[in-house]
Every structure is written in structure tokens, then in C-alpha cells.
Amino acid sequence: MALIVICGATASGKSGLSIALAKEISAEIINADSMQLYRGMDIGTAKLTIVEREEIPHHLLDILDVTEDANVASYQQLARAKIDELQNAGKNVIIVGGTGLYIKAIIDELNFPDRDIQVRDRIDKEAIELGAIEMHKRLQLLDPIAAAKIPANNLRRVVRALEVIELTGAPFTAQLPREDVDHYQGVRQFGLVMDRSTLDQRISQRVDQMWELGFVAEVQQLISTGITSGKTAQAALGYKQIINALADGSSLELAKEETKRATRQYARRQETWFSRDSRIKWLAPESTSSQLEKILVLL
């Protein structure tokens, strides 16, 4: 049974292509967008509606409440279990999304050490007292390779790396994906690439459409159901900007423009992440039918 990945930056056309491919090869789809895991986060994550899914079964959508924190270790277990179930039933599977770490967690040998709440709380307190720069210096001493990969301003990842080092006694980089060891054999990866000006325009149009569809009202509803008590969901693109605007009474129009800016930055990070993986076959920004034809030839 085929296992196919369709990845790329936000707004690059992954969802449309995945539907077309799924219909062609009778496949089911596994979501690999970390924010589409959340119930009620529909407009701001560009989650396909039931109608837009065109009767193609989608999995790992709407499995978390916004008060819960998504994590890649749990996702890995759920995704692999679902893929195994589908393939054992004779189904082709397409993994679709832009969260690069989630995709790697499925297809590569990426291990996740257990967490220790006491250790994590202690390191968190040290981070508050010492600041991001000092914590990053500590990481540089313990694992220079990890420090080179994790920017100092990404304190959450710095803290996690220090936690893993303390718990395992090994460098954090020892836990990173190994592309020479595949969890699944014969995975075919396809990435959608687009010139930056076109992608920026698509992002701007998408955010405008989100506002028109009622994005602000969606966030207001989620605030009433507890999104601000969950760390992960409230930090999502657009949601964070609207929550802040509603909290301090600032302009929602400015929140929209900030969402566009933040989304463009996120798309750059996605491009950088996926560009490191030599296994990905890149598809030019053509029509969906042309991209589909190229994939079918390569399968």
C-alpha cells in the first residue's frame, strides 16, 4: 500500500492536491497540521469543511479541546496507529500538512523521552530567573549542535532540550530524526514550492477571507470555551493576534495585518525546514491537475 506525503508552506495548495490524489488512488488522508488537531479551530487553520473533503475520509482532525496542549510524541503514536490500521485494511494513505516535525515524527526514527514534571518546572523557573540568553549559553555548553539549531529566542525549545539532556544523559541532538532510518519503507514525499511574491499574495488573500468568514467570531467563541487557558492553541497564527486585540481593545484591522506578517514569516520557516530534506520531490506552482499527473507518474 502506498504512503505518500504532501508538504509545503501554508497556502501553497496542499489540501486541494491531496483531495485530487486521494480520489485518484482511493486513499485516505492523515492530517499533519498541528493546529487542525483542535476542535473549533476551523476558519483560522483553513481546515477543509465536510463538503470540501469530497467524501474522502480525513483522520486526526478535531481530536483535542483548545484547553489541551498538543505534543508531537502523542501525535506520533496516534498517526502511526492510524496508518497501520489503514494499510492493514488495504488502504493507500496520504499524509498532508505543513508541520514538518509532525511529518518527520511519523516517517523517521524520532524518539521522544518521557517528561519529568519536576525537572521541567525547575528548568522553567531557572529560565524565568536567568532569561533566554543565559539558558541558551547553557545549552551551548552541553550540546553545541543543538544550540546551533535552536535560536536563543525560542526559549520553549531551549528548555525542552535542556530537559531531555538531563533526563537522558545524552545530547538533545541524539533524539533528532535520522533520515537514514525510515520507520516506513517506500514513503514518497512531494513538496509544493511557490515564488515568494505569489505565496505572500495568497497568504494575504487567505487571511482576508478568514476575516470575511467570521474568524473574529470564531475566536470569541473559543475564548468562552477556554482557549486562553491552553498554551498551544492560543499561540496559533491569527488566534494569538485576535486574542490580544480583544484583550487590550486594540484594532482588529491591525490584528489582521499582524496575522499576515506572522504567517509570511511562518511560511519562510516552513520552506527552510522542508528544504533540508533531500527526499522531497518538489512540484512547481502549476495547476492541481498538472501536479497530480506528475505525482502519478512518479508513484
PATORSE-146210 format. One record per atom (N, C-alpha, C, O, CB): x, y, z. Coordinates in pm, whole numbers, plus 32768, in hexadecimal, padded with zeros to 4 digits. Glycine has a CB too. Example, Ala and Ser with C-alpha at 12.3 -4.5 7.8 and 13.67 -1.06 7.14 Angstrom:
BEGIN
85277DC7830C84CE7E3E830C85287EB6830C85907EB4834E846B7E41838985057F1F82C485577F9682CA850A80038313853D8072832485807FC4823C
//
This chain:
BEGIN
80537F8980008000800080008058807D800080BF808080437FA18000807A803080E27FB7807F815C7FA9807081B58024800381C3805C805681A97F2B80E081F2804E80E0825880B7812382D4807B819982D2805A812B8227813980D5833E806E810183B6802680F8842F80828099843B80D080AC83CC7FA68159848680798159850480C3814985788062818D857D7FFC81DB8514811780EF85D3808280E48652803980FD86C1809E80AF86D480FB805786627FF381698709808B8191876E80EC81AE87F280A581A687FC802B820B873F813C81D1885880F481F088DB80BD81BD89488117817F892E817F81B588EA803281D889C280EE81B18A36813F811A8A49814180D28A1680EB81F48AB4810A80EC8A9281A4805E8AB281AE802F8AFB813180798B4D80FA80438B06822C7FB78AE081067F778B2080937FB48AF9800D7F9D8B3C7FA87F7F8BB580A280018A8C800A80408A637F8C7FEA8A037F39800F89E17EC980C58A227FA97F7889D87F707F1E89857F227F1F88F27F457EF5889F7EF47F3D89937E947F4F88CF7FBC7F5C88427FE37ED487FB7FEB7EC6878A7FBD7FA28838806A7E73883D80267DF287FC803D7DAD87D57FBB7D7C87657FAD7D968857808E7DAB88317F5B7D6A88147EDB7DAD87A27E927D69874B7E5A7D6A888E7E837E3187A17E937E7A87367E4F7E6386B07E967E5686497E547F1087577E4A7E5F86B27F1A7E4C86357F637DC485F77F467DB9857D7F3A7E5C864D7FFA7D5E86497F3B7CD986167F197CDA85D87E8F7CA785697E7B7C6F86877F207D15861E7E2E7D1A85EA7DA57D6685667D9F7D3B85097D5B7D5D86517D477DD5855C7DE77E2584E17DE77DDA84707E2E7DDC83FE7E007EAD84F97E2A7D9A84907E9C7D50842A7EE87CE183ED7E937CC983747E987D1684677F687C9D84407E477C33840E7DF07C6C83B57D827C2D83537D597BE484847DB27CE283D77D527D1F838E7CE37D5183047D0F7D4682A37CC37D9383DE7CA97D8882FA7D897DC5827B7DB47D7782397E277DA981DB7E657E5582937DDF7CFE826A7E427CA982327EAD7CF182317F347CFA81CA7F767C7C81A37E887D2282A57F5A7D6E82B27FD77D1D82FA80417CB9833C80247DF282FC7FBE7D4A82ED80BE7D14833B812C7D838399815E7DF9838081487CE082DF819F7D5B840481A07DB7847181BF7DD0847B82567D73847582A67D8184F5818A7E51848A82797E7B84A283037EA5853483107EFE856182C77EF18442832D7E67857E83697E8B8609837E7F12861783C47F2B85D484297E1F864F83CF7F69866D838F7FEA868B83CE7FF9872183E28065875983CC805F865383797F8D8761840B7F8E87EE84327F6E87F184C77F0187CB84F07F26884483DD7FCC881F85187FBE881585A97F46886185DE7F0F883B8646803A884785ED7F1B88CC859B7EAC891A85CD7E2488E6859E7DBC890885D77EBD89AA85A37E24889585367DA58859850A7D7C87E385627D1287A8854D7DB0882C84787DCE87C285C37DA9875E86257D38879086807CF2874086BE7E22873686787D28881586877CCD885086E97C3F886086B57C27889286477D0288D587147BE1883587087B54884C86EC7B3588E086F77B60892487547AFB87FB874C7AE8891286967ABE899D86987B1E89FD86577AF98A70863C7AA889C887217B9989D3863D7BFA8A2885F87BF48A0585637C4689B985307C8D8A1486327B918A3C85217B738A1784977B9C8A8284337BEB8A6883D87AE089FA84897B668AF984447B808B6583E47C138B8B83E57C528B96837B7B298BE084037C4A8BA0845B7CD38BD184667D3E8B6D84407DB08B94842A7CEC8BFF84EF7D1B8AED84397D7B8A87840F7D658A5B837F7DAB8A03834D7D748A0F846B7D028A98833C7CDF8A7482B27CBA89E082A87CDA899D82457D528A9482537C7789AE830F7C4C892283107BDF890E82A67B80895C829E7C1988FA839D7BEC88A682587B87888A81F37B01886B82357AFC8828829C7BB3881581997A96889E81FA7A11887C822B79EE87EE82007A3387B281AD79A788E181F7798387B88239795787328213793D872B817C796186C8813B78D9870A826178FF8792814678E2879580B67963879780667970874F8003788C880F809279C387E9808F7A4287F780477A948776804A7AE987617FF37A93886980817A7C872280AA7AC786A380B27A98863F80497AD985D880347AB98665813D7A29865B800979F7860B7F9979EF85767FBA7A1385217F687A50861F7F1F79BF8558803179A984D080607A2A847F80727A2484058084794F848980027A9D84C1806C7B1B847D80897B2C847981217B2B84E281607B9584C680447B3D8404815D7B5083FD81EF7BCF8446821B7C3B843081E57B56836A821C7BC1849C827E7C3184E582B97C4184B9834A7BDE84A983927C1A858082B07CBC84A783747CD8847983FB7D3184DB84477D7C8527840A7D1983EF83F77D2784D884CB7D72852F85267D4D85C285137DA3861A851A7E08851C85117CCE85DA84FB7C95866085017C388665857B7BF58603859B7C478684847C7C3486D885BE7BD286ED86297BDB868486977B76864B86C07B4586ED85F07C54866A86C67C648604872E7C89863E87B67C8F85F688197CCF85A187047CA186C287BC7CC78701883A7C6C877788597C3C87BB87FE7D59873088347C54878F88D97C15880C89047C7F887889097CF6885B89187BCF87FB898E7C5688F588FC7CB7896388F97CFB8978897F7D5F89BF89877C7389E488CF7CC8893A89E87D0989438A6B7D7B88DF8A797DCB88E98AD77CA3892B8AD97D84887F8A1D7DED881A8A217E67884889D17E5A889889747DB9879389EB7EDB881689F57F55883989AE7F7D87C989507F938757897B7FC788598A117F8787E888D07FB38786886E804787698883809487C288A87F9887B787DD806F86ED886B80FE86CF886F811E8665880780CA861087E7812A869F88FC8196866B87D381BB8619876181C58585878681AC85308731823D8648872781E88566880281F484DA882A816D849488248162842587F1822F84D088B8810784D588598080849C88548050849187C58013842D879E801F84F288A7806B84F98776804284F786E98084848286A08043843D86528067857C86A48104846C86B9814B83FF867781068379868F80F4832B863281DB83F886A880E18360870A809F82E1872C801982D486E47FF9826B86AC808B82D687C37FCA833F86E87F46833A86A97F50832A86127F0882DA85D67EF683B986CA7FAC837685D47FB8837285427FE982EA85127FB382B384B3801783DF8512804F82B5855480848232852A801C81C4853C8010816A84E98103821085787FD181CB85AA7F69816785C17EFF816C85537ED0810485247F29817B864B7ED881E5852C7E7281F484C47EA881C7843C7E60818683F07E43828684BD7F2481EA841D7F5F81BF839E7F65812783977F4280EB83317FEC81FB838C7F9380E984037F9B805684057F11801883F37F017FB683AB7FDB802684897EAD805184357E24801F842A7DF38028839A7DB87FC983667DC7806C84877E0A809A835B7DDB80AE82D37E24805482707DE6801782197DEB814082AA7EA8804A827E7EF47FF782217ED37F6482327ECF7F1981D07F89800E82347EBC7F3982AD7E957EAF82C47E0D7E8F82877DED7E1C82697E937E9183587DBD7EF982757D3A7EE982367D427EFA819E7CDB7EFC815A7CD67F4E82707DBC7F0781697DCE7F1280D97DBC7F9E80A17DA07FAD802B7D717EB880967DCB800580F67DB5808E80CA7E3A80D680AE7E9C80C480F67D6680DA81347E3B812680457EA8818580307E9581FA808F7E24821C80B37EAD81B67F9D7F04823880B97EFF82A3811D7F4F831B80EC7FBD830E80B87F35827181A67F14839280FF7F57840F80DE7F638463815E7EFE8481819E7F0B845E806E7FDD848881817FF784E181F38000856F81BC805085898162807C84BA82417FAF85C981F07FA9865081B87FB886B982267F7186B5828A7F248665816C801487158213801F8782827480A087D0826880F887B082188012874B82FE80A7883782B9811D888E82B6816D888D833581CD88DA834280F4891882988149883783968196882E8411820387C583FE81ED874E8410813A880A848B827987F683DB82E6879E83B3830D8737841C832786C483FA835D87EE83918311875F849A83388703850382D48692851182FA8621852F8348874C8587825486AE84FC81EE86468505820085DF849681F1856784AD8161868484FE8220860E841E823785B283AF82B0855A83CB82AC84E183B8824985FF832B831D859883F88395854B8416837D84E7848783B484798487840785A8843B832A850E84E7830C84B5855682C98435852782D783CC856582B484FA85BD8280843D84B9823E83C7848182A18371843482AB82F8844C81CA83EF842682E983AD83D98334835D837783C48340839F840082E38369833583A382F383FD838B83FC848883768425848E833884B1842B833984FB84D583FA84228501830384D4851582CC85598534833F85B985A8835C85D685878261855A84CC837C85EA84D783EC8646849D83C086CC842683A286D6848F846C860F84F183BD873184C7838E87B584AD8403881284ED846C88078531833187F1844E83F1886C8428845C88C88436842C895783E583DC89878397848A88AC849D845C899D84B084358A298438845F8A7E83F584C28A61853084738A62841E84118AE583B384358B4183D084BC8B82844484E48B9183A183C88BAD836585008BA7837385808BEB8375856A8C82833D850A8CB5830185E08BC383B785C68CC683B985C68D58838B86508D8583D186B48D71844885A38D91831486558DC182D986D68DE3833187248E42833E879E8E34825086C18E21836D86E18EA383C187278F05843C87648EC3846187D68EDF83EC86C78F73847B87168E6B84F0874A8E2384C887BE8DCA850D88248DC6853386DA8DCF845987AF8D84842D88198D29840A88988D75842F89068D4C83B487EA8CD783C3888A8DE5839E88FF8E35841A89488E68842089C38E69834588D68EAB847E88FA8E9384F989398EC5854189868E56856F89F68E6B855788D08F018549894A8DE0858E898D8D71853D8A078D4485778A6E8D2185A2892C8CFA84B989FB8D4684648A6F8D24847E8AE38D8384888B568D5883CF8A488D2884898AC68E0584A28B308E68852B8B6F8E52853B8BE98E5D84998AF78EF7858E8B1C8E3186138B518E1486108BAB8D9986558C108D9386768ADE8DFF85BF8B848D3785B48BD48CBD85788C5D8CDB85A28CC28CA3855F8B8B8C5485158C5F8D3484D78CDE8D5A853C8D368DA385408DB08D8E845B8CC68DB2858D8CF98DF885ED8D468E4886658D748DF586948DE58E04861D8CF28EBD86968D1C8D9E87138D398D5686FD8D778CCC87528DC38C9D87638CBC8D47868C8D588C8C86728D8F8C0786A08D338B9886EB8CD48BAD86B38E148BF986708D538B1F86888CFD8AAB871B8CF28A86874A8C858A62863B8D308A3587648D5F8A8D87F18D5F8A6288448D028ABA88958CB48A88882C8DED8A6688318D0A8B3D887E8CB58B98885B8C228B8788B28BCB8B8D88678CE08C2987DB8C068B7287B38B7B8B5D87EE8B448ADC88158ACF8AD6871A8B6E8B5C87F48B988A76882E8B6D89F788C48B548A0688FA8AF989C888148BD6898989088BA68A5889968B908A7289AC8B098AB68A0D8AC38A9989CF8C018ACA89508AE58B10895A8A648B53894C89F38AED899489908AF388EF8A578BC288EF8A048A9188DD899F8A298958899489D0897D892689A7886389BF89D589988A0589B48A118A0389628A7F89B089A38ACA896A895E8A428A91894A8A8889B88A258AEE896B8A6D8AD088D68A6A8B2B88848A5B8AF9899C8AFD8A5188B38A778A2888278A808A1887E489F98A33876D89EA89A9881C8ACC89EA8831899789CE87F7891389DB886688AA897788A08881893F87B6890E8A568882887D8A6B88F0881C8A1C88E0879B89F1894387608AFD88FA87FB8A098863876F89C1884D86F1892E8876870288F688B886AB89CB87B986C588F2884F877188678876878B885B890D879887FB8949876688328831880A88BB894B87DB88B989DD87EC88C18A25876788868A908756892B8A098847890A89EA870889158A27868488928A1C863788758A6F85E0898689E68636884489B6865587C589A0860F875189EB864E86F08A0E860A87A6890D860987598A0586D186EA8A44871A870F8AD4873B876F8AEA878586C889F4879C86C88B37870686E88BC3872486CF8BE387B786788BA787F786978C2186CC871B8C4287EB870F8C66887886858C99889C86598C88890D87768CCE889B86418CD8883D85BD8D10885D854E8CA7885E84DC8CC5888185998D7C87F9856F8C2C8839850D8BBF884085218B7888C785538B0888CD851C8B5987C784F98BBC893185158B8C89B884D28B0689D485088AB38A1C84E98BF38A1D845C8AF2899B84158A7589B3846789FD8984846F899989CB838E8A76896C84A38A07890F84F3899888DB8577898A892585AA891C8938850D89AA884685B089FC894F862C89F7899D861489AD8A1F866289578A4786608A8689B985A689CF8A628584898D8AE0856C88F88ACA859A88A68B1A850889CE8B1F852588D58A61850B88488A43858D87FE8A2A859E878D8A5784AD883B89CA85E9883B89E1866A87FC89C586B787E38A4786F187798A5886BD8852896586B788448A9F86FC88348B2086BA87C88B7486FE877C8BB986FD88BA8B6D863687C08B6E85EE87588BB7861686CE8B83863386748BD28555876C8BAB861886BD8AFF863B863C8AC386CA86158AE786E485A18B06862A86418A29872586748AE287B086598B0287BC86278B93880585C88BAE880786D78AEE877486678BED877B863F8C7A873D85B68C90877185668CDE873686A68CD286CF859A8C4C8689851C8C6186D184A58C2286CF84378C5985FC85268C29871084BB8BAF874D844D8B6687E484418B7A881D83D68B658730845C8AD4882384AE8BA488B384AE8BAF88F984B08B298972849B8B2088DF84368BFC88AC84C98ABF88E284CC8A3788C0855289F6886385958A2288AB845689E2890A8579898F88EA85F6894A885C85F689128828858D88EA894E860F88DA881F8668890F8799867488D78798864988458736861088158765870488E48806866587FD880D8642876E880685AC875887E9858086E9888D867A87318821855C87BE881584CB87B0878484A1879C87698432876F884F84858829872684FB87BD869884DC87AF865E850D872B85EA84F2870D864B8518882286AD855586DB867A858E86618666852485F5869F84B785FE86D885FA862E86148542858F85F684DE8528867384AC84DF86D084F984C68596851784C38673842B84BE86DD83F2846C86A183CE83E6864E837383DC871D837684B186CB8415837E869283FE82FA86C5837C82BC868E834D825886B18472829F872F834482F7876282C782C0871A824D82FA873581DC82D287F882BB82DB86BE82658357866F81F8839285DC821D838885AB826F83D6869981DF8428859581E2832885088200831384B181A3836684CB812A836C84E481F6827D844C81D983A483ED818583ED83968138838A837380C483A1839581DA844B83738179831C8326813782B2837D8130823483C5818F8214829F81858295837680C281EF83C380B08175837580E680FC82FB80D780F483E6801C816083BD812580A18381814F8023832781C9802A82D081DA7FD5833580E07FEC8339821D809082E982978099831082F680288387830B800E82FC82DD812382AC832E7FE382C883907F7B829C84197FAD8229842C7FD4827F836A7EF582F984787FAA82DC84FE7FDB82DA85637F68833485677F15834485288045827185B47F668264861C7F00824C86A27F4781F886AD7FA081EF85FC7E9D829887057F1C828C878A7F57825D87EF7EF0828487E97E7B831187B77F938209884D7F1C81DA88B67EC4822E89327EDB823B89627F4C814388D47EDC826789667E7082BD89DC7E78827F8A4C7E25823D8A337DC0834D89BD7E4882958AC77E5282578B3A7E1082B18BB47E2682EC8BC37E9181C78B557E4682BB8C0A7DC1830E8C827DD582D18CD87E4382588CD97E58831B8CD27D5183268D207E8882FC8D647F0282928DCF7EEB82388DDE7F3E83738DA37F44829B8E177E8082398E807E6981AD8E457E55814B8E7B7E8782608ED57DEF81A78DD67E0C81258D947DF780F08D597E79807A8D647E9881328D257D8C814A8D1A7EC581208CDF7F4480F18D4B7FA5808D8D3A7FEB81938C8D7F83813A8DBB7FA981128E2A800180878E5C7FDD80358E7B803481778E9C7FF9806D8E657F5C7FEA8E937F2D7F7C8E307F567F108E587F807FEA8EA67E947F988DAF7F497F388D4A7F6F7F1C8D4D80067EAA8D3B80317F698CC07F467F848D6480537F748D6E80E47F1C8DE581077EC28DDA815B7FFC8D7981297F368E5680C87EE68ECE80E27E548EB780BF7DFA8EDC810B7F1C8F4580927E3C8E79804D7DB38E5D80237D6F8DFA80827CF98E0980A27DB18E257F947DBA8D9780AF7D808D35810A7D598D75818F7CED8D5A81C47DE38CC281237DAF8DCB81C47D8F8E0C82447D178E6882347CC08E6C828B7E0A8E5B82797D128EB281C67C9C8F0681AD7C1D8EB281AA7BB68ED981E27CAC8F5381277C248E3F81697BB08DE681607B898DB181E97B138DA382087BCD8D7281007BED8D92823C7BD08D6282C47B7F8DC983127B208DA583587C538D42830E7BA58E4883067B5B8EB2834C7ACB8EBA83177A6D8ECC83647BA38F3B83397ABE8EAB82927A398EB3825579E18E3E828079678E4B828A7A438EB681BD7A1F8DCA829A79D48D5382C179AD8D52835579618CFB83817A248CD882A279E18DB383A179BB8DBB842E7A268D8B848E7A068D5484F779428D6C84447AA48D9F846C7B138D7484BF7B0B8DB1854B7B208D6C85AF7B998D99847D7AEC8E3285537AE68E7585D67A7A8E35862D7A908E1D86A47AC98F0C85C57A088E1985F3799C8DD9863F79C58D4D866C79A28D2386DA791B8DD085E97A118D0686187A428C82863F7A9A8C8B86B97A8E8C3B87167A8E8C4185CB7AF48CED86BA7B4E8CFF872C7B008D2587AA7B1C8CF488177BB88D6A870D7A9E8D7C879A7A4C8DA3880D7A068D29884A79FE8D1D88C479E48E0D87E479D58CD187F579958C57882579FA8BFF886F79D98BC588D779578C0987B07A738BF5883A7AD98BA288787B0A8BDC88FD7B2F8B9289587B4F8B9088197B0A8C6089077B2D8C9E89877ACA8C7289F27AEF8C598A657B308D39897A7A4C8C6B89CC79E48C438A2C79F08BAF8A5379BD8B868ABB79598C5D89F27A358B608A007A468AD28A207AD28AB38A557AF58A3E8A667A2B8A7E89A67B238B1B8A707B9F8B078AB97C218B098A6D7C858AD88AA17B978A8D8AFB7C238B3F89F27C9F8B3B89A57D138B8289EA7D868B5B89D97C898B78891C7CF58BE98A387D618C358A797D9F8BE98AEE7E028C168B287D2D8CBB8AA97D668B768B127DA18B278B7D7DFB8AB88B487E3A8A6F8B947D348AEA8BD47E018AAC8AC47E598A4A8A857ECF8A8E8A447EBE8AF48A017E0D89F68A1E7F478A598A577FBF8A9A8A227FC78A93898A7FE88AF58948803B8A5C8A5E7FA98A1F89537FC28A0888C57F5D8A4D886B7F828A96880F7FC2897488A87EDD8A3688847E758A6788297E748AFF88207E668B3587B37DEE8A3788567E838B4488907E798BD6888E7EEF8C1988497EEB8C90882A7E6D8C0A89197F5A8BCB88317FD08C0287ED7FC98BF1875680258C1B870F804E8BBF88227F5E8BB487237F538B9B86937F498C1E86467F188C8386797ED88B4486767F7A8C1C85CB7F778C9285767EE88CC785677E8B8C7B854D7FB18C7284EC7ED88D4885787E568D87856D7E0B8D8485F07DD68DEB861B7E048D4385027E048D12862E7DC18D0686B07E078D5D87177DC78DA687627DBD8C7186DF7E8B8D54871A7ED98DA587787EC08E3A87617EAB8E8587C07F6F8D86876B7EC38E6386E47EB38EF186C37E278F2386E87E198F92871D7ECD8F09862F7DC18ED386CD7D388EFD86ED7D218EFC87847CE28F5887BA7CD18EA186A87D538E9687C87D458E90885A7D838F0C889A7D488F4988F37D878E1088927DFA8F31886D7E3D8FA788A47DEE902688887DE1907C88DF7ECA8FB4886B7DB99032880E7D6E90AA87EA7CEE90B5883D7CCB9122886A7D4B90A787547CAA904688517C2F904888A07C4D906689337BFD90A589787BE68FC288937CC1903789617CE4904A89EE7D0790DA8A0E7CE2910E8A787D588FF08A137D4F911C89B37D7B91A689D17D2D921189867D4B928889907E0D91B589B27CC891E6893B7C73924788F57CB49289887D7C8992F488527C4992AF89547D1C924B88487D61928587D47D17926187537CB5921787557DF4925587CE7D48929686E57D04928886647D0991F9862E7D7491BB86297D4292E786007C9591C686087C90914285C97CC99147853B7CF790E285067C01910E85C67CC491BD84FE7D0091CC847A7D9891BE84847DD89182842D7CDA9255843B7DD191F784EE7E6191E685057E82915485247EEB912384FD7E90924285777E279111856A7E3B908385877E3E903285067E898FD284F97DCD904F85E57DEB905A84A77DEB901584267E70902783DE7EA88FC783AA7D78904A83CE7EA390A183DC7F2290BA83997F94907383E07FF19042839F7F3E915083927F8E906E84657FF5902684B07FEE8F91849480548F4D84907FE7904185477F758F5D84817F648ED0845D7FA48EB383D67FE58E4C83C57ECF8EAA845B7F928F0C83787FD18EF982F480698EF8830180AC8EA282C77FA48F698293809E8F57834D81308F5F835E81668EE083A181C98EA6837481568FDB83B181258EB7840E81528E40845781478DC38401819B8D6A840A81028E2F84D880DF8DBB83AE80CD8D47835881388D4282EB81698CD782C980418D498318815B8DB682B581CA8DB98253824B8D88829282968D3C825481DD8E49821B82668DB2830D82DF8D85835282DB8CEE836A83408CAA835982EF8DD083D782678CBD839182588C2D83A8826F8BDF832782AF8B76832981CC8C0F83E1823C8C1282B9824F8BCF823882E48BC6821583108B6181DD82038C1981C883308C2D823583C18C2A821B84018BBA826E84578B70823D84038CB4823D83D78BAD82EC84108B45834283EB8ABA830E843B8A5D831383E08B5683D383708AAD82DC83498A2C82A2839F8A0B822883CE899A821A82B38A2F827A83B58A6C81D384078A56815C84948A2A818384CC89CF8146840D8AD5810684CC8A6B81E885528A478216855589B9824B85B1896D822D85818AA9828084F18997829B84EB891082D684E788A682698539884A8268847189028331848888B3820D8475884B81A784E988478143850787DE810B83F28861815D852A88BA812D859788BD80CB860D886780F68660884280A385C6894D80B4861788478176868687F781A986778762818786D78716819186938809823F85FF8739816285E386AB814B85F3868A80B785A086AE806485548687817C865F86448098867E8625800C861F85BE7FD0862085A97F57870C85F3800085CE857E8022857285177FF084F585527FB084AA850A7F6D854A84BA806184DD85D27FC4846386117F92847286317EFD84D4866E7ED3844386917FE18410860A7EAF8408862E7E2183B486AB7E17833F86AA7E3E83CD85B97DCA83ED87167DE383A887977DE1835687A97D628383878A7CF4840C88097DF082DD87DD7D75828287F47D06827188897CEF825888D57D4D81FA87B27D20828088B27C72827489407C4F81E3896F7C618187891E7C6382A389587BBD81D089F37C6E81488A2B7C8180F58A277C0280DB8A8E7BC381518ABA7CB380CC89AF7BDD8077899D7B677FE789847B957FC789937C0A80AA89277B0E7F94895F7B387F0C893B7B5D7F0D88BA7BAD7F6A886A7BA37EB2892D7ADF7EA588A67BFB7E9B882C7C4A7E9E87B07BF07EDC874C7C137E1A882C7C9E7E5D87B77B7E7E5B87447B227EE787247AEE7F0A86AF7AE07DFC87607AAC7F36878B7AD37FC087747AA3801687377B11806486DC7AF87FFF87F77A718006876A7B8C805187337BFC802986A27C15807E864D7C31803B87877C7B7FA986877C0A7F7785FE7C1E7FB385A07BB77FDD85317BDA7EDE85FB7C157FB985C97B3B7FF185757AD1808285527AF080AC84E07ADB7FE685BC7A4880CE85B37B20815C859B7B3E816B85387BB181C284E17BAE81A386207B62811585457C17811C84E87C8780FD84597C58814283FB7C7C80BB85137CF68094844C7C07806A83C77BDB80D583827B8880E483087B8D7FE983D17B8B812083D07B3C818D83987AEC81FC83647B46823C82FF7B2681C584027A8B821283A87BB7828183877C11825F83197C7782B982E17CB582AD84027C5A81E082FC7C8781B982967CE981DA82097CB881C081A87CFE812482A17D09
//
